[in-house]
């Protein structure tokens, strides 16, 4: 596929390529000159969809609200190396 560069320097990304990459309105493009060609990377726009429940399949136990502070402190201690990894609370 080929396209002609427009008068304002605009270039159309062909639909099959947009579809294959899942590109749509609002995607940010970052262009970089690499030797004799351009590399373009696309990043999705921010969304306003709810992420509530997205981690539910990964939760293996329920925790009463009054224990959150205790468990959070233990997780930070473990992550920072203050507590050996095998010491589960």
HELIX and SHEET records of a PDB file:
HELIX    1   1 UNK A   15  UNK A   21  1                                   7    
HELIX    2   2 UNK A   56  UNK A   58  5                                   3    
HELIX    3   3 UNK A   65  UNK A   67  5                                   3    
HELIX    4   4 UNK A   68  UNK A   80  1                                  13    
SHEET    1   A 2 UNK A  28  UNK A  34  0                                        
SHEET    2   A 2 UNK A  37  UNK A  43 -1                                        
END                                                                             
